[in-house]
Amino acid sequence: MVGQEKVYETLAALGIEFEYTEHPAAPTIEIARQYWKNLDSTHCKNLFFRNHKGNRHYLVILQCDHDMAIHDLEKMLKQGKLSFASEARMEKYLGLRPGSVSPFGLLNDAEHHVYVFLDKHLQEAKRLSFHPNDNHASLAIKTEDFIRYMDYVGNAYEWIELY
């Protein structure tokens, strides 16, 4: 299977079942949509930000159909001025490359540096889908299993209303 082995090892250890779909590189939502047609889940957009000082990092997860202006997001998150984190920061804190951002990257954040904001609307979904830290595949898991995964990885997170 495509993706970081630790993703599959962790899901197996937690007893989390998933649906796996392999596809050509899908670094953007627009490209990925064409490969998600048979994957019955709510597809997520994962955005990785840093604060103005560069000493705090945030993963923001929302339904892929919703766009957020950074200025609006700054007001909602109340974390000051935000900007997209660089490729070097993405590699350092999530062990990922652009186009593959996923909450499964939190497995690479041993110090639990990244704070996660999850859109409340995702709680209503039966299943959520993410890349397994590689944009050549997508995994769908039950939302309650995703919450168990988030509790397991140990990064602080909160559910907020993003739209």
N, C-alpha and C positions, 0 to 999 in steps of 0.2 A: 504494500500500500504506500501511496505517496504521503509524505509528511514526516514530521519529527517522530521518531520511534517512542520518545517519552510521552507523547500525547496518547498513543495507543496503549502503552503500558499503564499509564495512569487511569485511563478509562476502564481498562480491564480490572485493575486493582480495586476500583470503586464499584465494579459491577454495573457500569453504565453501557447500555447498548446504544449503537448508533447506526445510521444509514450512511453508507459511503458512496460518493459519486466522484469518479475521476474524470477530468476534463482538461482541455488545453489551458495554458496559462490564462488566468482571469484576474489581473491586477486591479481592475475597477469594477464597480457594481454594474455599469453598463455592459461590460463584456461578460461578466459572470451570469447575468440574467438569462442569456441564451442557453446556459448549461444547467440551470436550476429548474427547468420545466417539469422534470419528473421527481423532484425532491420536495416532498410535502412538508414544508416547514416555513417559519417566518425567517426570512433572510436578514441578516444583520449587517449594519455598517459599523466599522470599528475605526475610530479616529484617535490618533495618539498625539497628545499635546504636551507642551512644557509651559511653565509660567515665565514671566518676564525675566526673572533672575536666573532661570535655568536650573533651579535647585529642587523643583517639584515636577512630577510627570503624571499625566492623567490619561487613562484609556476611557473613551466615551463610546458607549454601545447603544445604538438605536436601530429601529426598523429601517431597512435599506431604502424605502420609498420616501423618507423624510430628509429634507435638507436643513442644515442649520448654519446660519451665518455666525462667524466667530464672535462678532460683537454681541449677538443675542445669547450665545453660549456663555460668554464671559459674565453677562448679567445673571443668568440662571445658576451657574456654578459658584459664583461669588469667590473666585480664586484669583482675581486680578486679571491683568492682561495676559492673554494666551497666544501662542503661535504653534504651528505644527512643529513637532520635534524633528530633528535632522535624522538622516539615515544612520549616522554614527550613534546617536542617542537610542534610536530604535534597536540597533544591534546590541548596544551595551545593556539596556534595561529589559528588553523582551527577547533578544536573540533572534530577531526577525529582520527581514528586508522589506522595503516598501512594496505594497501590493499584497502582502501576506499577513497583515496585522490581524490578530485574533486574540481572544482571551486565553487561548491555549498557550500563547507566548508568556503568560504569567508563570508558567512552569519554569521558565528561564530566569525569573526574577527572585533569586534566592534571598535577597534582603528585603523583599516586599516593599520596594520603593514606590512602585506605581499604584496610584489610587484610582479606583474604577467608579465611574458614574454609569448607571444602567437606566435606560428609559423605563418608567413604570408600565408603559403599554406592553412591554415585552412579557410581563407577568401573565398577561391574558392569552398568550400564545401556547399552543399545545407542544410545539417543538420549535427549536431554534437551530439555525445552521451557521457554521463558521468554517474557515479554512483550517486544516490541521497544521498550521504554521508553514504552509506551502500552498501557493495559489493554483496548483494543478489538481486540486481536489477540494471537496466540500463534505462536511459531516453534519448530519442532523441528529440532535439529541432531544429528549424530553426536557421541557423547561424545568421541571423539578430536579432532574438530574444535573442540569446546568447549575442550579443553585447549590446542589451538593458539591459539585466541582469547585465552584467559587469559594465555598466554605473550606474546602480541602486545601486549596492553594495558599490561603492565608493572607492574601492582599485585602486591605480595607476596601469596602465598596458600599455604595448606597443607591437606592432606587429613587429617582427623581422624575418629575414630569417635564419632559423636554419640549413638548408641543401641545 
